[in-house]
Structures are given as structure tokens and as C-alpha cells.
């Protein structure tokens, strides 16, 4: 549905986007993840048609969006990091104005504005001036303007960066629902945001794509194992011996004592299973008392730090 072919963008001598290519399918949520300066916002602006690449092109449903601006407005809804709101308009006036710009016919305009207000739950603010709204409601108005006309592609740049936890939960719920019938593209420097919402993730560094996969496969970059830290009463050597015989266990090692003087053991195991119950019963059967067991899964943060660190090393 979306094909990005060898796009580049330069600002003077700085290369913001460095000849990248990728494709996105319909009805999925995609995330662009990177540190400040990685190229996220430039890519989002190019995908939305707001910024023309120096090289390459973006094709959406066989339409080159930079050669056909009129069609691109129908195909793409965009919410930049700073919502393009007019503070002296009421919510309904503003959305009606956006609907007109996007080519929604006059006879359908009122129904379309009502539809988008309901979809993001801002009906009760329709007669309020935008300047009087909270940050959360302003962001919801921004989402509403992006989905007017029901575009097939929705692009959101740093969607929840200034929202409180309750507002973030509400916006995430809206995005998940939109992802059922649209191609949704999110840009964020917040790892939990991307991991919670996205079917696939592009990790960016210095204007390049250094990884593109689903969250689970990305975690396998650090290996296919998670770990459990166990505190026990008893001899470490005996515990190590019985733990190594459990199917799926890859490595067992003693790692000293906890604050109460109990022996600590680290167990690495294949990440596609949860073996805590087996560990507990195995140690119990061998008369080894388990005081504490903590499971540590590989996190997307770990993958991101490794990949961006590797990229920085290569670029030096």
C-alpha cells in the first residue's frame, strides 16, 4: 500500500534522511523509533506530503504523493508534533474548516465532523474555543482533523509526548481502533509507546534504518533467552545441577547472595516458554527452598540501546 523508494533529505550539509526504502501494508500500526535527530520527523513530513525529498519518492496506492498533492490530501491524514490548531475557533468550526480544505462536500460536511468528534469522544467540547481546551483535548482535536475524510493512511508524530497517563491510555485506545481499518504510522522516542501499539517497528539512527521487524523478533537480536533470578536456602551446587536438567534451560550460574544472605542463581532459558512453575517444583522436590523468583524478559529498550550503540560505533 505504501512504498518508500530511496528517499533522502538534506539540510545544508546535514543528512537527515539517508537513502532509505521500506513498504507498509494496510490495517497495521507501524512505529518509527529513534533518538532526537535520527530522522523521524523528516520522514513523517515526507510521508505526509508536507516535505519533498531531495531524492526518491513515496507511492501510496500507486499515487506518487509529491506529484499529485490533491490526491495525497485524500489518502493521508497527518498530525504533526505540534497540532495545527486555530485557537480562536471553536472545535466544530475548526473541524468544519478542515473538512472543507480536504474536499468533503458541503452536504456531507456536518455528518463527517460529527463522526470524527464521536470517534475521539470530543462531542462535549464542540462549542468551546480551542484555546480553552486542556492539552489532552487539543491532541484529540488534532487526531480528529487527521481522520476527517477517512484517509487510508494516518500519520502521527510524537502523539503523546505532553499527555498525562490517563490521556495517554485514552489516545492509545483510539489508535488501536484506527489500526483496524487504516495504515497507521507513529513516530516516537518513547519505547513503551511503540512497543505497546505497533505491529512493526523501524529503528532509525542518523537518518538510516538499522532494523525493521515486529517487536518479538527485534528482541531476539539480543538472543532467544530470558532470565530468572532465584534466591534459595541451600547449596548452590546442588541447585545448579538440578536446574541444568530442566528442558529449555540454557545456562545456570551462581551470582552471590541477596541482602538477607540467601544464595542467588541466574537461569537463562528459551524465551518462548515460562518455566517458573517447573523450576519451583524441581527445587522443592530436591528439598531446596525458594525464597524469591524474579523473571526478567528482554525488553525493546535493550534492543534499541544495542542497535543504536552499534550504529554509532560503525559511523565513527
N, C-alpha and C positions, 0 to 999 in steps of 0.2 A: 504494500500500500504506500509506504514511504521509502524512497530510495535516495540516499545521500551519496553523491559521487565526487570524491576527491576535492572536498571544499577546503579552501584556505582563506584566512583573513589576517591582514597585517595592519598595524597602526604605526606608521613610520617604520622604524627598524624592528619593532617588536612583532613577533609572530604569535597571534592569539589562537589561531586555529591552523593546524599544520597538515593539510592534505589528507583529511580523514574521510572514510567511507563506511557506511553501515546501512541496514534496512530494518524497518519496523513493520509489524503486522497489525491488523485490525483487532480490536477488542482485547488489547493488552495494555498494561501500565509499564512504562519504561522510565528508568531513572538515570539521570546524568549526575555523577558523583565526582567531586574534586575539591581541592583546596581553592582559596581565593587566587585568581589569576590562572586557573587551569584551563579556561576557555569556555566554561559552562554558559555564561550569559551571552557570549558572542554566538555560540552555536544555537541557542534558543532564539535569538533575534534573527538569525539566518533562516531557521526552520519556519519561523512565523511569517517571513517575507518582509520584515521590517528592516533588515540589513542585507545588502547584496554581497555575496562572497567575491573575493578577488579572483578566485579560480573555482572551477567545479560547479555543480548545480544540485538543486533539490527537486525531485519529482514526486508529486503526490497524485495518485490515481491518473498517471500518465500526463499530468499537467506540470510543466516547468513553472513553479510559482513565481519566479523572478521575471519571467517573460509574459506572465498573464496575471497581473495584480488583481483584476476584477474577480477571477475565479478563485484566487488564493484567499480572498476575504470570505468566500462561501465555504471553502474547505477547512480553514484553520481558525480556531478561536484562541486568543492569546491573552495571558495575564502576566505582565512583567513584574519584576520585584516590587516596583512602586506602582500601585494600581492607577490607571489613567482616569481618575475621577474628577468631576466638576463639583466643587464643594458648595457652590451656591444653587445647585439644582436639588430638587427632591429626588429620592431614589427612583420613583416611577418616571419622572421627567427625563432623568439621565438614561434609563434603560430604553425608553421610547426613542430618544435621540440616537442611541447606539443601533437600535433595530432599524431605524431609517437609513443610517450610514451603511449598514450591512445589506441593504436592499430588501428588507422584509416589506411586503406590500402593505399599504395603508389599512386595508380591510382585515389583514391578519395580525397587525402590529399589537393591538391591545391583548389579544389572546396569547401571543408569544411572550409578551412582557409578563403577563400573569403566570404563564407556565414556568418561566425561569425563576421568578420570585418564589413560587411554591417549591420548586426543586431544591432551592437552597435555604428555604424557611425564613424569608425576609418579608413576608406579606405585611407584617405588622409595622414595618418601617417605611412603607411605600410613600407616605406623605411627609416624611421627615427630611430635612436638609441633610445632605451627605456630610457636611462639616460637623454635624451634631452627633454622628454615629461613633460608636466605640471602634477600636482597631479591628476587632473581630468581625463586626458587621460591615465595616468598609471592605474587608477582604472578601466577605460573602457577596457584596455588591460587585466586586471585581470578578469573582467567579461567574456570577450571573451574566455580566456583559460578555464574558468569553464564550458562554454556551448559547447565546442568542443566535437564532438561525439554525441551531442543531448541527454545527460543523462536525465533520468526521474526525478531525484531529484537534485535540485540546492540549495547549502548552502552558505550563505553569512554572514560573521562575521564582524560586525561594518562597514557596507558598505559605509556610507557617513560621517564618523567622521572627515575627513580632507578636505572636499569639500566646495566650496563656494555655495551660494544659487542657482546660475544658474546651476552649475554642479549637485547639489542635485536634482533639478527639472528634469534634463535630465535622471539621473540614476533611479529616481523613475518611470519615464515613461517606461523605459526599463524593470524594474522589474514587473510592472503591465502587460506588454505584455507577458513576460515569464510565468507569473502566469496562463495564459490561457491554457497552454499546458504542464505544469510541476508542480510538487510539489516544492514550493519554501519555504525555511526556512531562516528567517532573525534573526540575533542577534543584539540587540541594547540597549543602555542605554538612547536613545533619545525617549521620549514618543510620540512626534508628528510624528516621523518617523514610529513607529509601528502602531499608530492609523490611519495614512494616507494610509498605504499599506496593512495591514493584515486582512484576513478573520477571523482568530482566533489567540488568544494570550495566551501564557503561561507566567505567572508571577512567577519568581523564587526568593527565598530568602534562603541563607545558604544551597544551594545545593538541596533544596526541591521545588516542585511545590506547590504554595499556591493558584493558581487559573488557570483555563483553560476554556476559553469561547470566544464568539465573543465580539467586543468592546461594543456594545449596552447592552448586558446582564451584562457585567462587571460593567458598570456604574450604574446598578440597585442595586449593592451591597450597595451603599450609599442611597438607597431609590428610589422610582419611581417618584420623582418630581424634577422639575427645579424651578427656581425662577425669578421673575421680581421685579426690584426696580423702584418705581414710585415716582416722585416729583410732588406735586399738589398745587394748590391755592384753599384753602377751608379747611373745618373741617375734621380732620382725622376720627372722629367717624362716620360721615355720609358716607364717602368713604369706610371705613371698612365694614359698614353694607351692602352696595350695592354690594361690591366686593365678599363678602362671598356667595352671592346668585348665582354667575356665575358657571355653570356646569364645573367640573374639578378642581375648586379651593379647595385646602386642608387647607390652613392656611393663615390668613391675620394679619399683625401686624404693628403698627407704630414704626418707628426706628429713630425718631428725625427729625432734619432739615438739609437741604443741606447748602452749603456755602452762598447761596442767601436768606436763611431764609424760603424756601419753605418746607412744610411738606413732609416727606419721608415715604413710605409704602412698606413693603416687602410682596409679594404674592407668596406663594408656590403652584404649580399646577401640575397635572398629566403630565408627560413628553412626552406622545405620541401625544400631540396636541400643537398648537401655539394659545394662546388666547389673544394676544396683541390687535388685532382689536376689539374683544368683550369688553375687558377692556376699551379701548378708547371710544367706542360708549356708553357703560354703564355709565361711568363717565360724558361724555358730556351730555347725556340725563338727568342727575341729576344735571346739571349746576355746575359741578366740572371741573376746568381747569387743564389739564395735561401739565406740563412744560417739563418733561423728562420721558422716559421709557427705562430701560436697562434690557435686558434679559440675565440671567446667567445660562448657561447649565452646568450640571455635566460633568466634564472633566475626561479623563483617568488618568491624573496626580493625581486627588483627590483620585481615587480608589487605585492607586499604593501606595500612601503615607499611606493610611489607612491600606491596607493589609500588607505592609512591617513593619509598626509600630506595628500592632497586632502580627506579627510573631516574632519580636524582643522581645516583652513582654513575649510571650509564652516560648521563648528559655532561658529566664533568670531564 
